[in-house]
Amino acid sequence: MPDFKGFLRARAAAFPGDRRGNIAMLFGLSLIPILGIVGFAVDYTVANRQKALLQGALDTAVLAGVQTVAVSPTQSTANAASAVNAFMAGNFKTKGTAPVIAVDTSVAGSVGATATLTLNNIFMKIAGIPTSKVVATSRASIGSGQKLELALVLDTTYSMTGAKLSTAQAAAANLVNTIYNMPNAANNVKIGLVPFNYYVNVGTGYAGASWLTSTATAHVTTSYAGYWTTPRVCTHPEVDGTRTCAGTNDGTPTSYSCGYVITPASGCSSGTPYYTAASSNTASYAWQGCVGTRGSAAAPLDISETVDSSNPAPALILNHAQNLYYDNCPTALQRLTDSSTTVVSEINSLTAAGETYIAPALMWGWRVLSPNAPFADGAAYGGNTTKTLVLMTDGFNTHSPNFANSDHDHEATDVDSSGANLTASSPDKLEANYQTLQTCKAIQARGVTIYAIAFEVTDPVIKGVLQQCATSVSYYYDAATAASLTQAFASIGAQLTKIRLTQ
């Protein structure tokens, strides 16, 4: 029989030296720290991913916040905090608790924010660490130390009447506030304003200036010969009502009262003839501020910025040959100023009337920026001052220069019998577009940056002109709606102030 007792004694004696079962035991003991390391890595990876998302959202949020500071100087702290918090609430999503946002506007022209997010750990809570915190910080600033001169050249023609003009006024005013809210703007920023229709108004305060032709009031005497009249006497009125005619105003179909509807009346007879004595009448025409175009079609002088006594601008008062009285001037231009209140007030006072000719508006926008006569308000070319012109128009050239009389009385729009504008260009329209392009090229050659905004423009020809007028394709805006016009001005404001992340 087998010696079981001896076998058991032998195995018992060998057990202390046997190492074969230690591998499993050691693996079991080491599994705990391995799982801890893996779990920590998982939680850490989640935290890092959330931090990256948090940082990206906060960067965009402070950019939104600094825009409110730029546009609304008053109550900027409350506006910025509201904008940052609203953006974070709407754009940052997490399974944890919502981040705690602290907004700082203590630095002028700057918005900073800190976002603290608490995350629930999955594995690290086993080790007694139930949550982790991730923190993101960001700051956006409006450009500082930048010298800027800006001319706003705004269409105030009849087609801008109503909501279009009010939208443009609000958008332009926001641009002005954005720029003037840059740090040290009082020393670095100047803005001028040139409203236009088919004329520009330099302001009647310059009457008698050496750089204008005569602005003296024109007195015109008209003599009337004596004549006999035999009146028609009727038993009842012959006028049934007013007569309405169709036409266009600034390229827009319109209707207007053009006389009375006369119905032949019965019971009419000739009255007693009477004599009207010879007489004369003197009418006085004062200069309203309108200025015309110098030169000729072959040698136009108004692609040169300088206007002085040796080559004055035509002050338009009265054209005897055509019986034209130039009283349809837009609001007077505003020279460069460091006062945002002045510019915004002028923008808000704009009214809409008249036809469209863009070239002289660009010309006077350039003169507002120029260091040369007549105003000489601008800094010297080639320095550290950025010179920018923003042109906004809602239509095509409906008038062109009449070089013979220095005015813009030539109509540049072909109209069919229904009053609709034809797409075929007349010689006058070609002249107007040519002068507009030549003016833009001359301005660009001086280093002035041009932004061009087409507001609800449908004519493809003028769109092409405006695209070429802009310094580059990215500086041209085709604003088909009121909302896109507002966005265009805001985009320009962001570029001019160089709003950027600084932290």
C-alpha positions in Angstrom: 0.0 0.0 0.0 1.2 3.5 -0.6 2.8 5.4 2.2 0.3 8.3 2.4 1.6 9.7 5.6 5.1 9.9 4.2 3.9 11.6 1.1 2.1 14.3 3.1 5.1 14.8 5.3 7.4 15.3 2.3 5.0 17.8 0.6 4.6 19.8 3.8 8.4 20.0 4.2 8.8 21.4 0.6 6.0 24.0 0.7 8.0 26.9 2.2 10.4 26.9 -0.8 7.8 26.5 -3.6 7.4 29.7 -5.7 5.0 28.5 -8.4 1.8 30.2 -7.0 3.3 33.7 -6.4 2.8 34.9 -10.0 -1.0 35.0 -9.7 -0.8 36.5 -6.2 1.6 39.2 -7.3 -0.5 40.0 -10.4 -3.6 40.4 -8.2 -1.7 42.7 -5.8 -0.4 44.9 -8.7 -3.8 45.1 -10.5 -5.0 47.8 -8.0 -2.4 50.5 -8.8 -2.6 49.7 -12.6 -6.3 50.3 -12.6 -5.7 53.5 -10.6 -3.2 54.8 -13.2 -5.5 53.9 -16.1 -8.5 55.5 -14.3 -6.5 58.6 -13.6 -5.5 58.8 -17.3 -9.1 58.5 -18.4 -10.3 61.2 -16.1 -7.4 63.4 -17.0 -8.1 63.0 -20.8 -11.7 63.9 -20.2 -10.6 67.0 -18.2 -8.2 68.1 -20.9 -10.8 67.7 -23.7 -13.3 69.8 -21.6 -10.7 72.4 -21.0 -10.0 72.8 -24.7 -13.7 73.2 -25.4 -14.0 75.6 -22.6 -11.1 77.7 -23.8 -12.4 77.9 -27.4 -15.9 79.0 -26.2 -14.5 81.6 -23.8 -12.2 83.1 -26.5 -15.2 83.6 -28.8 -17.3 84.9 -25.8 -14.8 87.6 -24.9 -14.7 88.7 -28.6 -18.4 89.1 -28.4 -18.1 91.0 -25.1 -15.5 93.5 -26.4 -17.7 94.3 -29.4 -20.4 95.5 -27.0 -17.8 97.7 -25.2 -16.8 99.1 -28.6 -20.4 99.9 -29.8 -21.9 101.0 -26.4 -19.4 103.0 -24.4 -22.0 103.6 -21.6 -22.7 100.7 -19.3 -20.0 98.7 -21.0 -19.3 96.5 -17.9 -22.9 95.2 -17.7 -23.2 94.9 -21.5 -19.9 92.9 -21.7 -20.8 90.6 -18.9 -24.2 89.9 -20.3 -22.7 89.2 -23.8 -20.0 86.8 -22.4 -22.5 84.9 -20.2 -25.1 84.7 -22.9 -22.6 83.3 -25.4 -21.3 80.7 -22.9 -24.8 79.6 -21.9 -25.8 79.1 -25.6 -22.7 77.6 -27.0 -20.8 75.6 -24.3 -22.4 72.3 -23.4 -21.1 69.9 -20.7 -22.4 66.9 -18.7 -21.0 68.5 -15.6 -22.2 71.6 -13.8 -22.3 74.9 -15.8 -19.0 76.8 -15.7 -18.7 79.8 -13.3 -17.8 82.9 -15.4 -16.1 86.0 -14.0 -15.9 89.0 -16.4 -13.3 91.7 -16.0 -13.6 95.1 -17.8 -11.3 97.1 -15.6 -8.8 97.6 -18.5 -10.1 100.3 -20.9 -11.0 98.9 -24.3 -10.6 95.3 -23.1 -12.8 92.4 -21.8 -11.3 89.5 -19.9 -13.0 86.5 -18.4 -12.2 83.4 -16.4 -14.3 80.3 -16.6 -14.1 77.6 -13.9 -15.7 74.2 -14.7 -16.3 71.4 -12.1 -16.2 67.9 -13.5 -17.4 64.6 -11.9 -14.6 62.0 -11.9 -15.4 58.5 -12.9 -12.3 56.5 -11.6 -10.5 59.0 -9.4 -13.4 59.2 -7.0 -12.4 55.6 -6.0 -9.2 57.2 -4.6 -11.2 59.8 -2.8 -11.1 62.5 -5.5 -14.7 62.9 -6.6 -14.4 66.0 -8.8 -11.8 68.0 -10.8 -11.7 71.6 -11.8 -10.6 73.0 -15.1 -10.0 76.7 -15.6 -9.8 78.8 -18.8 -8.8 82.5 -19.1 -9.1 84.8 -22.1 -9.0 88.5 -22.9 -9.9 90.5 -26.0 -8.8 94.0 -26.7 -9.7 96.8 -29.1 -6.6 98.0 -31.1 -4.6 100.7 -29.4 -1.9 103.1 -30.6 -3.4 103.0 -34.1 -3.8 106.4 -35.8 -6.8 106.4 -38.1 -8.5 108.9 -40.4 -11.9 107.7 -41.8 -14.2 109.3 -44.3 -17.8 108.0 -44.4 -19.3 108.6 -47.8 -23.0 107.9 -47.5 -25.8 107.8 -50.2 -28.7 110.0 -49.2 -30.6 109.9 -52.5 -34.4 109.6 -52.8 -34.2 105.8 -53.1 -32.8 105.7 -49.5 -36.0 107.2 -48.2 -37.5 105.5 -45.1 -36.2 102.3 -43.4 -33.2 102.1 -45.7 -31.8 105.4 -44.5 -32.6 104.7 -40.8 -30.8 101.3 -41.1 -27.8 102.9 -42.7 -27.7 105.7 -40.0 -27.8 103.2 -37.2 -25.1 101.0 -38.8 -22.8 104.0 -39.5 -23.3 105.4 -36.0 -22.3 102.0 -34.5 -19.2 102.0 -36.6 -18.3 105.5 -35.3 -18.8 104.4 -31.7 -16.8 101.2 -32.2 -13.8 103.2 -33.5 -14.0 106.1 -31.0 -14.1 103.6 -28.1 -10.6 102.4 -28.9 -8.1 103.3 -26.1 -6.7 106.8 -26.6 -9.1 107.4 -29.5 -9.3 111.1 -28.8 -5.6 111.4 -29.8 -5.6 108.7 -32.5 -8.9 108.9 -34.4 -10.5 111.4 -36.7 -13.7 110.8 -38.8 -15.4 112.9 -41.5 -18.7 112.5 -43.2 -19.7 113.2 -46.8 -23.5 112.7 -47.5 -24.3 112.8 -51.3 -26.9 112.7 -53.9 -25.9 113.9 -57.4 -24.1 116.8 -55.7 -22.0 117.3 -52.6 -22.6 120.2 -50.2 -19.4 121.7 -48.8 -21.3 124.0 -46.5 -22.5 127.6 -47.0 -20.0 128.6 -44.3 -17.4 128.6 -47.0 -19.1 131.3 -49.0 -16.4 133.7 -50.4 -13.6 131.1 -49.9 -10.8 131.5 -52.4 -11.0 127.9 -53.4 -14.5 128.4 -54.7 -15.8 130.3 -57.8 -18.1 133.2 -56.9 -20.7 132.4 -54.3 -22.3 135.8 -54.5 -26.1 135.8 -54.6 -27.5 135.8 -58.1 -30.1 138.5 -58.8 -32.2 137.8 -61.9 -34.6 140.4 -63.3 -37.4 139.3 -65.6 -39.4 141.8 -67.6 -43.0 141.2 -68.7 -44.7 143.2 -71.5 -48.2 144.5 -71.1 -51.1 142.4 -72.5 -54.9 142.1 -72.8 -56.8 139.2 -71.4 -60.4 138.1 -72.1 -61.6 136.0 -69.1 -63.8 133.0 -69.5 -66.8 133.1 -67.3 -68.6 129.8 -66.4 -71.6 129.0 -64.3 -69.8 126.1 -62.6 -66.2 124.9 -62.0 -64.3 123.2 -64.9 -61.8 121.4 -62.7 -62.7 117.9 -61.8 -59.5 116.9 -60.0 -55.7 116.5 -60.3 -53.9 114.7 -63.1 -51.2 112.2 -62.2 -48.2 111.5 -64.3 -45.6 108.7 -64.1 -41.9 109.2 -63.9 -38.7 108.2 -62.0 -36.9 109.6 -59.1 -33.3 108.4 -58.5 -34.1 105.5 -60.8 -37.2 104.6 -58.8 -40.6 104.6 -60.6 -42.8 107.3 -59.1 -46.0 109.3 -59.8 -46.6 113.0 -59.3 -49.3 115.6 -59.7 -48.9 117.2 -63.1 -51.9 119.5 -63.4 -55.7 119.4 -63.4 -58.3 117.4 -65.2 -60.4 119.9 -67.2 -63.9 119.1 -68.3 -65.5 121.4 -70.9 -68.2 123.3 -69.1 -71.5 124.5 -70.6 -72.8 127.9 -70.0 -69.5 129.6 -70.4 -69.1 133.1 -72.0 -66.5 135.7 -72.6 -66.1 138.3 -69.9 -64.9 141.8 -70.1 -61.4 142.2 -71.5 -58.8 143.7 -69.1 -55.3 144.9 -69.5 -52.3 143.8 -67.5 -49.6 146.5 -67.3 -46.0 145.8 -68.2 -43.9 144.9 -65.1 -40.6 143.4 -64.0 -39.6 141.0 -61.2 -36.2 140.5 -59.6 -35.6 137.1 -58.0 -32.5 136.4 -55.8 -30.8 133.1 -55.7 -28.4 132.4 -52.8 -25.7 129.7 -52.9 -26.9 126.6 -51.1 -23.6 124.8 -50.8 -23.6 122.6 -54.0 -20.4 122.3 -55.9 -19.8 120.9 -59.4 -17.1 119.3 -61.5 -14.0 120.9 -63.0 -12.5 120.3 -66.3 -13.8 118.5 -69.4 -14.6 115.0 -70.5 -11.2 114.9 -72.3 -9.3 116.4 -69.3 -11.3 116.0 -66.1 -9.6 117.9 -63.2 -11.6 116.2 -60.5 -9.4 113.2 -60.2 -7.0 115.5 -58.4 -7.6 116.1 -54.7 -6.3 119.6 -54.4 -8.7 122.6 -54.8 -7.3 126.1 -54.4 -7.5 129.6 -55.7 -5.6 128.7 -58.9 -8.1 125.9 -59.7 -11.3 126.5 -57.7 -14.3 124.2 -57.3 -17.4 125.4 -59.1 -20.0 126.9 -56.7 -23.3 126.2 -58.3 -26.0 128.9 -57.9 -27.9 129.5 -61.1 -27.6 128.3 -64.7 -29.3 131.0 -66.8 -29.2 129.0 -70.0 -31.0 126.0 -68.5 -33.0 127.9 -65.9 -31.5 125.6 -63.2 -31.4 126.6 -59.6 -29.1 124.2 -57.5 -31.2 124.0 -54.3 -31.3 120.2 -54.1 -28.1 119.9 -52.0 -27.7 117.1 -49.5 -26.7 117.7 -45.9 -23.3 119.6 -45.7 -20.2 117.5 -45.3 -18.4 117.2 -42.0 -14.6 117.7 -41.9 -12.4 115.4 -39.9 -13.1 115.6 -36.2 -12.1 113.8 -33.0 -15.6 114.2 -31.6 -17.8 111.1 -31.9 -20.8 113.2 -30.7 -20.4 115.5 -33.6 -20.2 112.8 -36.2 -23.1 110.7 -34.8 -25.3 113.8 -34.6 -24.5 114.6 -38.3 -25.3 111.0 -39.3 -28.7 111.1 -37.4 -29.6 114.4 -39.2 -29.3 113.0 -42.7 -32.4 113.2 -45.0 -33.0 111.5 -48.4 -33.6 113.4 -51.6 -32.2 113.7 -55.2 -30.6 111.6 -57.8 -27.3 109.7 -57.8 -23.8 110.5 -59.0 -21.0 108.7 -57.0 -17.8 110.2 -58.4 -17.9 113.6 -56.7 -18.9 112.0 -53.4 -15.7 109.9 -53.6 -13.7 113.0 -54.6 -14.8 115.0 -51.6 -14.4 112.0 -49.3 -10.7 112.0 -50.4 -10.4 115.7 -49.9 -11.7 115.3 -46.3 -8.8 112.9 -45.7 -6.2 114.9 -47.6 -3.3 116.9 -46.1 -3.8 119.3 -49.0 -6.1 122.2 -49.8 -8.9 123.0 -49.4 -9.2 121.5 -45.9 -5.7 120.2 -45.2 -7.0 118.3 -42.2 -5.4 114.9 -42.9 -2.0 113.7 -41.8 0.8 113.5 -44.3 0.7 110.6 -46.7 3.2 107.8 -46.0 3.2 108.2 -42.2 1.8 105.9 -39.5 -1.8 107.1 -40.0 -4.2 104.7 -41.7 -6.5 106.6 -44.2 -9.7 104.8 -45.0 -12.8 105.7 -47.0 -16.1 103.8 -46.6 -18.6 104.2 -49.5 -22.2 103.1 -49.1 -24.7 103.4 -52.0 -28.0 101.8 -52.8 -28.0 102.3 -56.6 -26.4 103.2 -59.9 -25.4 106.5 -61.3 -28.5 108.3 -62.6 -26.6 111.5 -63.4 -23.3 112.4 -65.0 -21.2 115.5 -65.3 -22.2 118.2 -67.7 -18.7 119.6 -68.2 -20.0 122.6 -70.3 -21.7 124.1 -67.2 -19.6 122.3 -64.5 -22.8 120.8 -63.1 -24.3 117.2 -63.0 -27.5 117.9 -64.9 -27.1 115.2 -67.5 -29.3 112.3 -66.8 -27.5 109.0 -67.0 -30.5 106.6 -66.9 -32.3 105.3 -69.9 -36.0 104.8 -69.1 -38.6 102.9 -71.2 -42.3 103.9 -71.5 -43.3 102.1 -68.3 -40.7 104.0 -66.2 -38.5 100.9 -65.8 -34.7 101.4 -66.0 -33.1 99.8 -69.0 -29.9 97.8 -68.6 -28.3 99.2 -71.7 -25.9 102.0 -70.9 -26.3 105.5 -72.4 -23.2 107.6 -73.2 -23.9 109.6 -70.1 -24.1 106.5 -67.9 -20.9 105.3 -69.4 -19.3 108.6 -68.6 -20.6 108.5 -65.0 -19.2 105.0 -64.4 -15.9 105.9 -66.0 -15.4 108.9 -63.9 -16.3 106.9 -60.8 -13.7 104.3 -61.6 -11.1 106.8 -62.4 -11.7 108.6 -59.1 -11.4 105.3 -57.2 -8.1 104.5 -58.9 -6.7 108.0 -58.0 -7.7 107.6 -54.4 -6.2 104.1 -54.1 -2.9 105.4 -55.7 -2.5 107.7 -52.7 -2.6 104.8 -50.3 -6.2 105.3 -49.1 -8.0 102.1 -48.3 -11.6 102.0 -49.8 -14.4 99.8 -48.5 -17.4 99.7 -50.9 -20.9 98.6 -49.8 -23.7 97.9 -52.3 -27.0 98.1 -50.3 -29.9 96.3 -52.0 -28.3 97.0 -55.4 -29.6 94.9 -58.3 -27.8 96.5 -61.2 -24.9 94.3 -62.2 -22.9 97.1 -63.9 -22.6 99.3 -60.8 -21.8 96.2 -58.7 -18.9 95.6 -61.0 -17.8 99.3 -60.6 -18.0 99.1 -56.8 -16.0 95.9 -56.7 -13.3 97.5 -58.7 -13.6 100.6 -56.5 -12.8 98.7 -53.3 -9.2 98.1 -52.5 -9.6 94.4 -52.7 -12.4 91.8 -53.2 -12.6 91.3 -49.4 -13.3 95.0 -49.0 -16.5 94.9 -51.1 -19.8 94.0 -49.5 -22.9 93.0 -51.4 -25.5 93.8 -48.7 -28.8 92.5 -50.0 -30.7 93.1 -46.8 -30.9 95.6 -43.9 -29.3 92.9 -41.6 -26.4 92.3 -44.0 -25.8 96.1 -44.2 -25.5 96.2 -40.4 -23.1 93.2 -40.5 -21.0 94.9 -43.2 -20.5 98.0 -41.1 -19.7 95.9 -38.1 -17.2 93.8 -40.0 -15.5 97.0 -41.2 -15.4 98.3 -37.6 -13.8 95.1 -36.4 -11.1 95.3 -39.1 -10.4 99.0 -38.4 -10.1 98.5 -34.7 -8.3 95.2 -35.0 -10.2 93.6 -32.2 -8.1 90.6 -31.2 -7.3 88.1 -28.4 -4.5 89.3 -26.2 -4.6 86.4 -23.6 
